[in-house]
Amino acid sequence: MKNRIIAVMLTGVMLFTFFGCGKKNNTPSVYFLNFKPESAAAYEKIAKEYEKETGIRVKVMTASSGEYESTLKAEMSKSDVPTIFQLNGPVGYTTWEDYCYDLSGTALYGYLSDQSLAIQKDGGVYGIPYVVEGYGIIYNSAITDKYFALDGAKFASMEEIDSFDKLSTLVTDMTAKKEALGIEGVFASTSLAAGNQWRWQTHLLNVPLYYEFATKGDNTTLEALDANEIEFEYEENFKNIFDLYINNSVTQPQLLGSKSVDDSMAEFALGRCAMVQNGNWAWSQISGVSGNTVAEEDIKMLPIYTGIPGEEHQGLCVGTESYIAVNAKAEQKDIDASVAFLEWLFSSETGKSYVTNELGFISPFNTFNDDEKPTDPLAREVLSWLDSGKVSVDWMFAAFPSEGYKDAVGGALLEYSGGNAKWEDVALAVRERWASERQR
């Protein structure tokens, strides 16, 4: 009798294990590893809404600033792998090619207004851009208008500023009059703390290198990917704008190694400065600062002028480094669930509302109509510059050799700003690290 009871109990355990585990394994799930810390809260809301509508759980994990690649590598080595991850353009794809699921047959790929934007190889589609973004010099027009009203102001409006010479004259004069303007510096701190250098070693360096590769072919990214070395032809132009930033800032150049992007955005939001280099994604950072003094109607953007000939026709830096990929090594049910989630996000009324109003994305998908475009002030500025007839500067920094390359440039900029290195050391890092990385 005792043996029969034990046998029945064992059978029950086996049946529970079989059916219980089977049920668990058959339930699809989505795991999204997010690249942008500033979007973390919005993605958490989206995940909850999607689970409410469909019953499918979406796990969201956000990597720390500057640590996405290392976080992705760590997560891919675990049993619970990300099913959706982000690629930093064609260069990122070369690293994660084996993990990228072919999306060519999905509705998601069909939604792209310009399908040539996707990362493609041998007829397959392995990365899809999900946002078009723009960056430049964000300025507070309440402060610049206050300057224009001062006696002896060099200019009457920002419409006159269309070159580095004019920008430099404006900034230098505003610095001389900073007490009258009620600011501590014209520019926010040039954040050079570890993990916070991307605005300079990536975004700012993009400008001179874009112009260098624009003379070599139609696609600056592909030209840069093929380049084993660079001339750094516009070295002085890069120095022009970087010096303007650090010498007319809220923070002394020697102290910039302690400053983060959050510090910079808070300085701008609190009215301690008039300008800051960043992109349209920064609106959530500005508006989210406690005590923010910058009104929406005063948020404007200006191109990054560096003194390169013809820059009066230049617009903002517009492009994307944000490509979505689905993990080919995940279970098929989770792959299908991940694709379905992305298609819901970019085509359903609920999903599109989150994309527009919470994430603030300028979407490249044809599922969005004119009434579904972002309304935040920085997104409006990007759209306005796109409609201005000016020539946008392409994002070609996805072709930079590696994160190590960018970190080396950032380190050299930190040493230079602190007075521990000469500009020649920065130029050397830009040129020689590029060549050494490509020779590996």
Summary of the structure (lengths in Angstrom):
residues: 440
radius of gyration: 24.5
end to end distance: 72.4
largest distance: 104.5
contacts: 1462
relative contact order: 0.16
helix: 54%
strand: 15%
